[in-house]
Amino acid sequence: MYSFSSIILAVIATIVNSIVFGYVASNSKSNKISRAYLIFLTFTALYVIFDCIIIQAFNSIEIKDVIVKIQALFWMPLSILFLNFTYLFLRKQRDKIFYFFTMGTIASLFITLFSDKVLLGFQVFNFGTGGFTGPWFLPISFGVIIPPAVYALYLIGIEGRVFNLGKNQKLDKREPYLELQLRILFIGSVLCLIIAVTSNIIIDEILGYSGKAHLASLSISIQSIFLLPAIVKYNFLNQPMETLGDELYLNSSDAVLITSEGGIIINLNKAARNLFNLIGPVMDMNVKELFYTDYNFFSKKDNVEAKTKTDYYVSISQNTITRGNLSLGNILVIRDITKGKKAEERLIKSEKAYRHVIESSSDIIYNTDVNGVVTYVNPVFEKISGYKKEELVGIDINPLVAPDFQQKIKEIYFEFFNSAEDHFTTEVLCQKKNGENIWLELNTSKIIADKTVSEFSTISRDITERKNTEQALQESEKRYRLLVENSTDMIYKTDKYGNYTFVNQVFVKSSGLTEAEILKMNCFDKVPEEYRNDVIKFYRTQLENKQSVSYYELPCYVAKNKIIWVGQFSSLELDDIGDPKGYSVAARDITERKLATDALKVSETRYRSLIETSPDGISINDFENIFYINKSGANIMGEKPDTLINKPFIQYIHPRDIDKLKDVILRLNKGEKVSRFEMTVVRKDGSERIIEARGVSTTHDGKPAILTFLRDRTERIKVESEVKASRTNLAEAQKMAKIGSFQYNLNSDKVVWSEALYNIYGLDQKTYKPTNNKFLNEVVHPDDRQYVKKLVDNAVKNNESSLDYFHKIVHSDGEKKIMHALAEIIYDDSGQA
């Protein structure tokens, strides 16, 4: 027998729930709270349909028995789904209680479907289905199914102050009528729960009045309506936040993230996708998942530095988004500072390229109307330009552009205004208040209001250094080409197969061919056939081993089939992925030297060439005269070799080093070994050269003499002085960048800290004298002391060249800090650290 009234009520409930479902799904189905509500609504609707409509469509008791069990799939999970919605709505983390209830519900469903312990079959229909129950029905209902709903009501009651258990600080931060919404949700849900439990369980199973009205499914349909107001108020009306910043930050070179209060990503721009390698929809992702554990999302500090899981170093600026008294979320502006960070790391690791590090400034952000009148500037604009905000707002920005660029920038903006493009990027030369020029890269976007361009928003970056570098590079290329074209050496380039790609004019004149004819040839064709295979083999080996530079001497044909010998330095050129692409060659005619060398090889003086070509000076002398000196030695003295023969060596020695030289000669004459020593040579032109000398006793024409090896260390000492100066600059750069440095002698236990490091540790440089033990026991956090000591000991033991590690310290004021340490381990000639 059909109950048309129950069918009508069920249809009405289903239509209402369907309308609600469509409204929620179309507005914010990606929101976690909304999804939880939609799931609860779906199970409720299916329960109503099976409980009130489908059960009446069949007369067979066997089918009705099956439908009764199918209904359990929909009504038994409703309590845990209501609890899930409550957890999400109240922003409560799922805990052990939640998972306990979940496991209980799953177990109850399994028992219900695959046994007769809970439900036996269909009994009666009266506004809903009544069934025969098993011995476990009441224990499962009151012990497993109902408790999650009761616990959810308890949580709602606490948040809504239904129980008056004290002031809830969390509610004070929300809109004032949220408490009223929670109370309405609480009262409505309690009434629906009482109706459902009373009509379907207490009256039937406890009091024994079977056949009475079963209103559980219809009452739960009503409960879903009580959930809707809170969903609508606190989720849909805040949806515009998901598009906040689109106009200003969509095309920004900086990454921009819009997040909820808990850090869930709501929106992001293209730069953020590229920075974090994110593809497709970004759903339910917390911003903390993008960074390593050193980033604290809840920190209120500005310009926090962190490292992304895509191995970028970034600077993060964070601001809160509010509407009225309601906090909606946060906006994070993230700038890639990887290049700067890696440059700092390279600077610390290497003493070969110390340079002054200047912190890059933040970007300039400003807005203008369509006529170029300034409407907003950020503090960075004031700092860099030298103008105050009051001087800028309301004036035409064009006078700040260098005169030569003013007309051009006007035309660019006019064309942009009339185009369909939403942003453009250009470079322009501007002038600060003090008249100084500055190059800026402008990234300008349109601000649209009522489908009309109302303003331009510009994010600009100081690119003066880059422009200067480009100009210097162009000038360097010009100088390089000038040197190449005017060199006395033959300079040419080939691809990796030996085909000529460039030749200078010296090469053209020597070959007797035109440049066009040469560029059609292969360099190996100019090598005589009997030498060609060896030459090809040599350069093939350089190519295969990727040897950067090689030197080779070979014969080659020049004009009129004349053969000359050339000595050439060949630099292997690599492409962007490191594969060889060709050679750059500087060749010099060494025919005369080659003939001389060949002659020396068949003479008893063939070894003299070794001395003559030595980069070190070599002389044979006694205290009175120089008997022999090679060209390098003569160059050190500022003379030609033949002008020094039979001249006193001592006349070139600086007066302060004469006694030292006499002592060395005396010791050598006694047969003692003398290690290297330094002395200063005064050249004929009065300039001084610092040389490193080493003497060995020998004979000349049967008389005692000294074989002296000389090495000019003047340039090296100059470089060392520059390195020392660079270290001073590094200390200053470290001070600016808040980076400290230290030196630790493993043998003497002597520790030297930079001033910046004292400041980082909060210690007084005048009173605190560091040692390794004091550092470990007083500065390093107790948790990390053994870790740091073991790390250093193992590195030295394993002959490692560097260390890169993090450790905690205890600041002088008691605050714990995390330090990032980079260290280079230096070994002496014996391999001792």
Rosetta blueprint (number, residue, H / E / L):
1 M L
2 Y L
3 S L
4 F H
5 S H
6 S H
7 I H
8 I H
9 L H
10 A H
11 V H
12 I H
13 A H
14 T H
15 I H
16 V H
17 N H
18 S H
19 I H
20 V H
21 F H
22 G H
23 Y H
24 V H
25 A H
26 S H
27 N H
28 S H
29 K L
30 S L
31 N L
32 K H
33 I H
34 S H
35 R H
36 A H
37 Y H
38 L H
39 I H
40 F H
41 L H
42 T H
43 F H
44 T H
45 A H
46 L H
47 Y H
48 V H
49 I H
50 F H
51 D H
52 C H
53 I H
54 I H
55 I H
56 Q H
57 A H
58 F L
59 N L
60 S L
61 I H
62 E H
63 I H
64 K H
65 D H
66 V H
67 I H
68 V H
69 K H
70 I H
71 Q H
72 A H
73 L H
74 F H
75 W H
76 M L
77 P L
78 L H
79 S H
80 I H
81 L H
82 F H
83 L H
84 N H
85 F H
86 T H
87 Y H
88 L H
89 F H
90 L L
91 R L
92 K L
93 Q L
94 R L
95 D L
96 K H
97 I H
98 F H
99 Y H
100 F H
101 F H
102 T H
103 M H
104 G H
105 T H
106 I H
107 A H
108 S H
109 L H
110 F H
111 I H
112 T H
113 L H
114 F H
115 S L
116 D L
117 K L
118 V L
119 L E
120 L E
121 G E
122 F E
123 Q E
124 V E
125 F E
126 N L
127 F L
128 G L
129 T E
130 G E
131 G E
132 F E
133 T E
134 G L
135 P L
136 W L
137 F H
138 L H
139 P H
140 I H
141 S H
142 F H
143 G H
144 V H
145 I H
146 I H
147 P H
148 P H
149 A H
150 V H
151 Y H
152 A H
153 L H
154 Y H
155 L H
156 I H
157 G H
158 I H
159 E H
160 G L
161 R L
162 V L
163 F L
164 N L
165 L L
166 G L
167 K L
168 N L
169 Q H
170 K H
171 L H
172 D H
173 K L
174 R L
175 E L
176 P L
177 Y L
178 L H
179 E H
180 L H
181 Q H
182 L H
183 R H
184 I H
185 L H
186 F H
187 I H
188 G H
189 S H
190 V H
191 L H
192 C H
193 L H
194 I H
195 I H
196 A H
197 V H
198 T H
199 S H
200 N H
201 I H
202 I H
203 I H
204 D H
205 E H
206 I H
207 L L
208 G L
209 Y L
210 S L
211 G L
212 K L
213 A L
214 H L
215 L L
216 A H
217 S H
218 L H
219 S H
220 I H
221 S H
222 I H
223 Q H
224 S H
225 I H
226 F H
227 L H
228 L H
229 P H
230 A H
231 I H
232 V H
233 K H
234 Y H
235 N L
236 F H
237 L H
238 N H
239 Q H
240 P H
241 M H
242 E H
243 T H
244 L L
245 G L
246 D H
247 E H
248 L H
249 Y H
250 L L
251 N L
252 S L
253 S L
254 D L
255 A E
256 V E
257 L E
258 I E
259 T E
260 S L
261 E L
262 G L
263 G L
264 I E
265 I E
266 I E
267 N E
268 L E
269 N L
270 K H
271 A H
272 A H
273 R H
274 N H
275 L H
276 F H
277 N L
278 L L
279 I L
280 G L
281 P L
282 V L
283 M L
284 D L
285 M L
286 N E
287 V H
288 K H
289 E H
290 L H
291 F E
292 Y L
293 T L
294 D L
295 Y L
296 N L
297 F L
298 F L
299 S L
300 K L
301 K L
302 D L
303 N L
304 V E
305 E E
306 A E
307 K E
308 T E
309 K L
310 T L
311 D L
312 Y L
313 Y E
314 V E
315 S E
316 I E
317 S E
318 Q E
319 N E
320 T E
321 I E
322 T E
323 R E
324 G L
325 N L
326 L E
327 S E
328 L E
329 G E
330 N E
331 I E
332 L E
333 V E
334 I E
335 R E
336 D E
337 I L
338 T H
339 K H
340 G H
341 K H
342 K H
343 A H
344 E H
345 E H
346 R H
347 L H
348 I H
349 K H
350 S L
351 E L
352 K L
353 A L
354 Y L
355 R L
356 H L
357 V L
358 I L
359 E L
360 S L
361 S L
362 S L
363 D L
364 I E
365 I E
366 Y E
367 N E
368 T E
369 D E
370 V L
371 N L
372 G L
373 V E
374 V E
375 T E
376 Y E
377 V E
378 N L
379 P H
380 V H
381 F H
382 E H
383 K H
384 I H
385 S H
386 G L
387 Y L
388 K L
389 K H
390 E H
391 E H
392 L H
393 V L
394 G L
395 I L
396 D E
397 I L
398 N H
399 P H
400 L H
401 V E
402 A L
403 P H
404 D H
405 F H
406 Q H
407 Q H
408 K H
409 I H
410 K H
411 E H
412 I H
413 Y H
414 F H
415 E H
416 F H
417 F H
418 N L
419 S L
420 A L
421 E L
422 D L
423 H E
424 F E
425 T E
426 T E
427 E E
428 V E
429 L E
430 C E
431 Q E
432 K L
433 K L
434 N L
435 G L
436 E L
437 N E
438 I E
439 W E
440 L E
441 E E
442 L E
443 N E
444 T E
445 S E
446 K E
447 I E
448 I E
449 A E
450 D L
451 K L
452 T E
453 V E
454 S E
455 E E
456 F E
457 S E
458 T E
459 I E
460 S E
461 R E
462 D E
463 I L
464 T H
465 E H
466 R H
467 K H
468 N H
469 T H
470 E H
471 Q H
472 A H
473 L H
474 Q H
475 E H
476 S H
477 E H
478 K H
479 R H
480 Y H
481 R H
482 L H
483 L H
484 V H
485 E H
486 N H
487 S L
488 T L
489 D L
490 M E
491 I E
492 Y E
493 K E
494 T E
495 D E
496 K L
497 Y L
498 G L
499 N E
500 Y E
501 T E
502 F E
503 V E
504 N L
505 Q H
506 V H
507 F H
508 V H
509 K H
510 S H
511 S H
512 G L
513 L L
514 T L
515 E H
516 A H
517 E H
518 I H
519 L L
520 K L
521 M L
522 N E
523 C H
524 F H
525 D H
526 K H
527 V L
528 P L
529 E H
530 E H
531 Y H
532 R H
533 N H
534 D H
535 V H
536 I H
537 K H
538 F H
539 Y H
540 R H
541 T H
542 Q H
543 L H
544 E H
545 N H
546 K L
547 Q L
548 S L
549 V E
550 S E
551 Y E
552 Y E
553 E E
554 L E
555 P E
556 C E
557 Y E
558 V L
559 A H
560 K H
561 N H
562 K L
563 I E
564 I E
565 W E
566 V E
567 G E
568 Q E
569 F E
570 S E
571 S E
572 L E
573 E E
574 L E
575 D L
576 D L
577 I L
578 G L
579 D L
580 P E
581 K E
582 G E
583 Y E
584 S E
585 V E
586 A E
587 A E
588 R E
589 D E
590 I L
591 T H
592 E H
593 R H
594 K H
595 L H
596 A H
597 T H
598 D H
599 A H
600 L H
601 K H
602 V L
603 S L
604 E L
605 T L
606 R L
607 Y L
608 R H
609 S H
610 L H
611 I H
612 E H
613 T L
614 S L
615 P L
616 D L
617 G E
618 I E
619 S E
620 I E
621 N E
622 D L
623 F L
624 E L
625 N L
626 I E
627 F E
628 Y E
629 I E
630 N L
631 K H
632 S H
633 G H
634 A H
635 N H
636 I H
637 M H
638 G L
639 E L
640 K L
641 P H
642 D H
643 T H
644 L H
645 I L
646 N L
647 K L
648 P L
649 F H
650 I H
651 Q H
652 Y H
653 I E
654 H L
655 P H
656 R H
657 D H
658 I H
659 D H
660 K H
661 L H
662 K H
663 D H
664 V H
665 I H
666 L H
667 R H
668 L H
669 N H
670 K L
671 G L
672 E L
673 K L
674 V L
675 S L
676 R L
677 F E
678 E E
679 M E
680 T E
681 V E
682 V E
683 R L
684 K L
685 D L
686 G L
687 S L
688 E E
689 R E
690 I E
691 I E
692 E E
693 A E
694 R E
695 G E
696 V E
697 S E
698 T E
699 T E
700 H E
701 D L
702 G L
703 K E
704 P E
705 A E
706 I E
707 L E
708 T E
709 F E
710 L E
711 R E
712 D E
713 R L
714 T H
715 E H
716 R H
717 I H
718 K H
719 V H
720 E H
721 S H
722 E H
723 V H
724 K H
725 A H
726 S H
727 R H
728 T H
729 N H
730 L H
731 A H
732 E H
733 A H
734 Q H
735 K H
736 M H
737 A H
738 K L
739 I L
740 G L
741 S L
742 F E
743 Q E
744 Y E
745 N E
746 L L
747 N L
748 S L
749 D L
750 K E
751 V E
752 V E
753 W E
754 S L
755 E H
756 A H
757 L H
758 Y H
759 N H
760 I H
761 Y H
762 G L
763 L L
764 D L
765 Q L
766 K L
767 T L
768 Y L
769 K L
770 P L
771 T E
772 N H
773 N H
774 K H
775 F H
776 L H
777 N H
778 E H
779 V H
780 V E
781 H L
782 P H
783 D H
784 D H
785 R H
786 Q H
787 Y H
788 V H
789 K H
790 K H
791 L H
792 V H
793 D H
794 N H
795 A H
796 V H
797 K H
798 N L
799 N L
800 E L
801 S L
802 S E
803 L E
804 D E
805 Y E
806 F E
807 H E
808 K E
809 I E
810 V E
811 H L
812 S L
813 D L
814 G L
815 E L
816 K E
817 K E
818 I E
819 M E
820 H E
821 A E
822 L E
823 A E
824 E E
825 I L
826 I L
827 Y L
828 D L
829 D L
830 S L
831 G L
832 Q L
833 A L
